[in-house]
């Protein structure tokens, strides 16, 4: 069981740091000295990122809820 935990920690650390780095790069696109964008462009970017973050949250919540459910028949 410890191996699964260690693997989770190893991969989570790498992947979260990578995701944060990529998000910072996306944030760099806001510098209007170098880039031109519209409010619609910004909305599409934010909506896509929010949708994916919500999907990740739902996956973790689903796994948590799935494990906590009990089944019991009653008379």
N, C-alpha and C positions, 0 to 999 in steps of 0.2 A: 504494500500500500504506500509506503514511503517513496518508492520510486515514482509512482504516479504524481505525488505531490511535488517532488523535486523537479520532475519534468514540466509540470504545470508552471511552477515558479520560474524556471529557466525560460520557457517559451513566452510566458506572459511578460516578463521583464523586457525581453528583446522586442516583442511585437508591440507593446504599448509605447515604448520609447520610439520605435520606428513610426508608429501612427502619429505620435505627437510631433515628431520631426516633420513628417509630411504635411500635417495641418499647419505648422508654422510656415512652411514653404508656400502653402496656399494663401496664408495671411500676407505673405510678402507681395502677392499680386495686388494688394490694395494700394501700393505706392503709385499714385497717379503721375509721378514724374516719369515713370517708365512704361506704364500700362494705361490703356483706356478701356473702361468697362461701363456697363449700364446697371441701373438698379435691378433690372430683370436678370442680368448675369449673376449678380450677387445673390439674389433670391434663389436662383437655380442651384448655385453652389451650396448655400446654407441649407436649403431643403434636402439636397442629396446627402449631405453629411449628417443632418439630423435624422433622416430616414434610416441610414445605415447604423447610426448609434442606437436608435430605438430598436432596431433589429437585433443588435448585439445584446442589449439590455433584456429583450424579450427571451432570447435564447437562454441566458443565465437564469432569468426568473422562471422560465418553463421547467428547466432542469431542477431548480430548487423546489418548485411546487409539485413537480412530478414525484419527487422522492418523499415529500411530506404527506402525500395523500394516503389515507387509510381506506381499506375496503372492509366492510363488515355487513353481513346480512342480519336482518332483524326479523322477528316474528310478526 
